[in-house]
Amino acid sequence: MLVDWERVRDLRDEIGEDGFNDVVALFLEESDTVIDRITTGDTASDAELHFLRGAALNLGFADLADICRNGANLATVARLYADSKAAFMAET
């Protein structure tokens, strides 16, 4: 599951629409930066993967969180992030 929509609804309900929009903007900005480093340098630190996993869990990017936990190759991480982001943006 690319996006856990129940988690998205829960987060929106917990922090309200304005807070949700702020969290989404910050998550995407910081995650884009990490993904850019991964795709241009072909390396990722444990801290970067940990950040992506935590942020993905918080925002409901379920498959991305799983793949970061399981240490998949970085091309897969980048692809799952792009796919999850696209699905999320199409629905929110």
C-alpha positions as CSV (number, residue, x, y, z in Angstrom):
1,M,0.0,0.0,0.0
2,L,1.6,3.2,-1.1
3,V,-0.4,5.5,1.2
4,D,-2.2,4.5,4.4
5,W,-5.2,6.8,3.9
6,E,-6.5,6.0,7.4
7,R,-3.2,7.4,8.9
8,V,-3.6,10.5,6.7
9,R,-7.1,11.1,8.0
10,D,-6.0,10.5,11.6
11,L,-3.2,12.9,11.3
12,R,-5.4,15.6,9.7
13,D,-8.0,15.0,12.5
14,E,-5.3,15.2,15.2
15,I,-3.7,18.5,14.1
16,G,-6.3,20.2,12.0
17,E,-6.2,21.3,8.4
18,D,-3.7,24.1,8.8
19,G,-1.3,22.0,10.9
20,F,-1.7,19.2,8.5
21,N,-0.8,21.4,5.5
22,D,2.3,22.6,7.4
23,V,3.4,19.1,8.3
24,V,3.0,18.0,4.7
25,A,4.9,20.9,3.3
26,L,7.8,20.3,5.8
27,F,7.8,16.6,5.2
28,L,7.9,17.0,1.4
29,E,10.6,19.7,1.5
30,E,12.9,17.7,3.8
31,S,12.2,14.4,2.1
32,D,12.9,15.9,-1.4
33,T,16.3,17.0,-0.1
34,V,17.2,13.6,1.2
35,I,15.9,11.9,-2.0
36,D,17.9,14.3,-4.1
37,R,21.1,13.4,-2.2
38,I,20.3,9.7,-2.6
39,T,19.7,9.9,-6.3
40,T,22.7,12.1,-7.1
41,G,25.2,10.4,-4.8
42,D,23.9,6.9,-4.6
43,T,24.5,6.8,-0.9
44,A,22.3,7.3,2.2
45,S,23.3,7.4,5.8
46,D,21.5,5.4,8.4
47,A,20.3,8.7,9.8
48,E,18.8,9.7,6.4
49,L,17.0,6.4,6.0
50,H,15.8,6.6,9.6
51,F,14.5,10.1,8.9
52,L,12.6,9.0,5.8
53,R,11.2,6.0,7.6
54,G,9.9,8.1,10.5
55,A,8.5,10.8,8.3
56,A,6.9,8.3,6.0
57,L,5.3,6.5,8.9
58,N,4.0,9.8,10.3
59,L,2.4,10.8,6.9
60,G,1.2,7.4,5.9
61,F,3.7,6.5,3.2
62,A,3.5,2.8,4.3
63,D,5.6,1.1,1.6
64,L,8.3,3.7,1.8
65,A,8.6,3.2,5.5
66,D,8.8,-0.5,5.1
67,I,11.5,-0.4,2.5
68,C,13.6,2.1,4.5
69,R,13.4,-0.3,7.5
70,N,14.4,-3.2,5.4
71,G,17.4,-1.6,3.8
72,A,16.3,-1.8,0.1
73,N,18.5,-0.4,-2.6
74,L,18.4,3.4,-3.0
75,A,16.8,3.3,-6.4
76,T,13.9,1.5,-4.9
77,V,13.7,4.0,-2.1
78,A,13.7,6.9,-4.5
79,R,11.0,5.3,-6.8
80,L,8.7,4.5,-3.9
81,Y,9.0,8.0,-2.6
82,A,8.1,9.4,-6.0
83,D,5.2,7.0,-6.4
84,S,3.9,7.7,-2.9
85,K,4.2,11.4,-3.3
86,A,2.4,11.3,-6.6
87,A,-0.5,9.2,-5.1
88,F,-0.7,11.4,-2.1
89,M,-0.7,14.7,-4.0
90,A,-3.4,13.3,-6.4
91,E,-5.7,12.7,-3.5
92,T,-5.1,15.6,-1.1
